[in-house]
Amino acid sequence: MPHDQSHFFPGVEALASDVAAIGLGSNLGDRGAQIASACGRLAEALDAPVSSKVYATEPVGYTEQPEFLNAVVIGRWSGTPEALLAVLHDIERSGGRTRGTGPRFGPRTIDLDILLFGTIILHKEHLTIPHPRMHERRFALDPLLELYPDLVDPLSGTPFSQFAAQLPSAGIYEYGKPPI
């Protein structure tokens, strides 16, 4: 059953301009504790955050690594996307993540990505919104759609549910309750 997000979304198919969707992933150490800790930090940084359930997922891309836990948090952010990214990187560092080490898409204690920020379309060297690969990743789409099933891609106008329907459902399953 989706969470009540009516205070964010007044029946439209796009996020409000100050609402960010953040994807979380962890596959090293105590994955559940990493996700819960990052969600706790996000709850301090965002206004009125809600989180999806936690999902267990097989790795994508670099497959020689442990299974991931993934979730999505949606909440209001009063600053810029770049300022939010700086907060996410701080949360990652506090969780033991060192960016730039290991293989691309490799194992990590915690990974936080801005998936969406309202309907902003942004292409900068270190930040692209919407996240450029989210429409290919069930581990991002399933938790996002749990929270907001009618959400559409601001680039194409395509419902994210259509992208999810084209992806295999094998390798992803509900793992735990929403951390916040």
C-alpha positions as a printed NumPy array, in Angstrom:
array([[  0.   ,   0.   ,   0.   ],
       [  1.576,   3.352,  -0.965],
       [  2.269,   5.851,   1.771],
       [  0.002,   8.874,   2.04 ],
       [  1.889,  11.521,   0.141],
       [ -1.081,  13.81 ,  -0.558],
       [  0.668,  16.635,   1.299],
       [  3.361,  16.528,  -1.433],
       [  1.38 ,  15.714,  -4.508],
       [ -1.964,  17.345,  -5.156],
       [ -3.046,  14.79 ,  -7.779],
       [ -0.487,  15.744, -10.417],
       [  1.906,  13.387, -12.174],
       [  5.083,  15.336, -11.38 ],
       [  6.888,  16.124,  -8.161],
       [  6.408,  19.599,  -6.709],
       [  9.292,  21.931,  -7.576],
       [ 10.908,  21.601,  -4.131],
       [ 10.532,  17.828,  -3.766],
       [ 13.502,  15.544,  -4.325],
       [ 13.534,  11.785,  -4.831],
       [ 16.733,  10.175,  -3.55 ],
       [ 17.821,   6.62 ,  -4.272],
       [ 19.777,   4.733,  -1.616],
       [ 21.84 ,   1.576,  -2.014],
       [ 24.221,  -0.479,   0.124],
       [ 25.944,  -3.829,  -0.33 ],
       [ 28.868,  -3.765,   2.104],
       [ 28.883,  -4.161,   5.864],
       [ 25.587,  -4.047,   7.728],
       [ 23.498,  -3.013,   4.723],
       [ 20.287,  -2.537,   6.694],
       [ 22.014,  -0.339,   9.253],
       [ 23.64 ,   1.698,   6.463],
       [ 20.261,   2.302,   4.788],
       [ 18.593,   3.121,   8.124],
       [ 21.381,   5.52 ,   9.115],
       [ 21.295,   7.322,   5.764],
       [ 17.493,   7.571,   5.988],
       [ 17.839,   9.045,   9.469],
       [ 20.257,  11.672,   8.175],
       [ 17.941,  12.431,   5.252],
       [ 15.044,  12.82 ,   7.709],
       [ 17.092,  15.555,   9.413],
       [ 17.955,  17.294,   6.127],
       [ 14.601,  17.112,   4.302],
       [ 11.199,  18.438,   5.281],
       [  8.433,  15.822,   5.644],
       [ 10.393,  12.874,   4.233],
       [  8.794,   9.533,   3.393],
       [ 10.631,   6.366,   2.445],
       [  9.822,   3.29 ,   0.439],
       [ 10.212,  -0.194,   1.761],
       [ 13.697,  -1.636,   1.524],
       [ 14.291,  -3.902,  -1.469],
       [ 16.988,  -6.537,  -1.956],
       [ 18.393,  -6.496,  -5.475],
       [ 20.979,  -8.269,  -7.541],
       [ 23.847,  -6.034,  -8.694],
       [ 23.6  ,  -4.415, -12.127],
       [ 26.577,  -3.751, -14.398],
       [ 29.445,  -5.01 , -12.262],
       [ 27.889,  -8.293, -11.109],
       [ 30.782,  -9.84 ,  -9.117],
       [ 29.665,  -8.306,  -5.817],
       [ 27.161,  -8.895,  -3.008],
       [ 23.422,  -8.262,  -3.278],
       [ 22.271,  -4.676,  -2.626],
       [ 19.623,  -3.241,  -0.377],
       [ 17.849,  -0.284,  -1.998],
       [ 15.206,   2.275,  -1.032],
       [ 13.941,   5.69 ,  -2.098],
       [ 13.312,   8.717,   0.104],
       [ 11.166,  11.611,  -1.083],
       [ 11.076,  14.93 ,   0.739],
       [ 11.076,  18.688,   0.413],
       [ 14.416,  20.489,  -0.024],
       [ 14.644,  24.265,   0.204],
       [ 18.066,  24.655,  -1.434],
       [ 19.593,  23.965,  -4.814],
       [ 20.155,  20.495,  -6.264],
       [ 23.912,  21.092,  -5.926],
       [ 23.53 ,  21.834,  -2.212],
       [ 21.49 ,  18.657,  -1.793],
       [ 24.19 ,  16.681,  -3.602],
       [ 26.77 ,  18.051,  -1.142],
       [ 24.603,  16.81 ,   1.763],
       [ 24.309,  13.385,   0.119],
       [ 28.077,  13.161,  -0.326],
       [ 28.532,  14.096,   3.351],
       [ 26.137,  11.316,   4.374],
       [ 28.065,   8.874,   2.163],
       [ 31.4  ,   9.893,   3.726],
       [ 29.986,   9.457,   7.225],
       [ 28.868,   5.968,   6.156],
       [ 32.394,   5.023,   5.117],
       [ 32.068,   5.635,   1.375],
       [ 35.106,   6.889,  -0.486],
       [ 34.108,   8.003,  -3.976],
       [ 36.444,   7.221,  -6.847],
       [ 37.84 ,   4.001,  -5.395],
       [ 37.043,   0.551,  -6.759],
       [ 35.26 ,  -0.381,  -9.971],
       [ 32.481,   1.781, -11.414],
       [ 29.156,   0.458, -10.099],
       [ 31.163,  -1.689,  -7.665],
       [ 30.526,  -2.498,  -4.005],
       [ 29.874,   0.35 ,  -1.589],
       [ 28.839,   0.881,   1.995],
       [ 26.266,   3.506,   0.981],
       [ 25.302,   5.217,  -2.261],
       [ 22.899,   8.162,  -2.478],
       [ 21.7  ,   9.563,  -5.795],
       [ 19.297,  12.345,  -6.682],
       [ 16.833,  10.595,  -8.956],
       [ 14.473,  13.538,  -9.467],
       [ 14.164,  17.097,  -8.216],
       [ 10.71 ,  18.382,  -9.092],
       [ 10.618,  18.571, -12.873],
       [ 14.125,  20.052, -13.12 ],
       [ 16.234,  18.899, -16.037],
       [ 19.884,  19.513, -15.244],
       [ 23.092,  18.477, -17.02 ],
       [ 26.277,  19.451, -15.183],
       [ 29.644,  17.759, -14.939],
       [ 28.902,  16.072, -11.597],
       [ 25.106,  16.112, -11.532],
       [ 22.461,  15.042, -14.027],
       [ 18.757,  15.217, -13.16 ],
       [ 16.747,  13.114, -13.799],
       [ 19.292,  10.435, -12.959],
       [ 20.492,   9.278, -16.39 ],
       [ 20.111,   5.528, -15.794],
       [ 17.107,   5.342, -13.478],
       [ 14.706,   4.292, -16.265],
       [ 16.916,   1.186, -16.783],
       [ 17.058,   0.186, -13.122],
       [ 14.323,  -1.704, -11.407],
       [ 16.042,  -1.088,  -8.045],
       [ 15.346,   2.635,  -8.455],
       [ 11.958,   2.427, -10.171],
       [ 10.181,  -0.068,  -7.894],
       [ 10.724,   1.882,  -4.651],
       [  9.987,   5.183,  -6.426],
       [  6.746,   3.84 ,  -7.869],
       [  5.771,   2.408,  -4.478],
       [  5.722,   5.974,  -3.17 ],
       [  4.326,   7.651,  -6.253],
       [  2.876,   5.218,  -8.807],
       [  1.746,   7.824, -11.386],
       [  5.031,   9.699, -11.645],
       [  6.173,  10.606, -15.159],
       [  9.63 ,  11.176, -16.566],
       [ 10.108,  14.944, -16.999],
       [ 12.281,  14.342, -20.08 ],
       [  9.918,  12.194, -22.119],
       [  6.547,  12.488, -20.382],
       [  6.499,   8.676, -20.174],
       [  5.135,   7.205, -16.942],
       [  7.959,   5.559, -14.992],
       [  5.645,   2.554, -14.605],
       [  6.042,   1.933, -18.363],
       [  9.824,   1.826, -18.003],
       [  9.502,  -0.59 , -15.06 ],
       [  7.116,  -2.843, -16.993],
       [  9.785,  -3.31 , -19.687],
       [ 12.403,  -4.517, -17.187],
       [ 12.71 ,  -8.031, -15.746],
       [ 11.297,  -8.348, -12.243],
       [ 13.631, -11.202, -11.317],
       [ 16.361, -10.265,  -8.901],
       [ 14.377,  -7.764,  -6.812],
       [ 12.165,  -8.442,  -3.814],
       [ 10.809,  -6.622,  -0.782],
       [ 13.227,  -6.943,   2.096],
       [ 12.009,  -4.712,   4.928],
       [  9.745,  -1.976,   6.219],
       [ 10.273,   1.719,   5.401],
       [ 13.133,   3.049,   7.56 ],
       [ 11.389,   6.399,   8.149]])
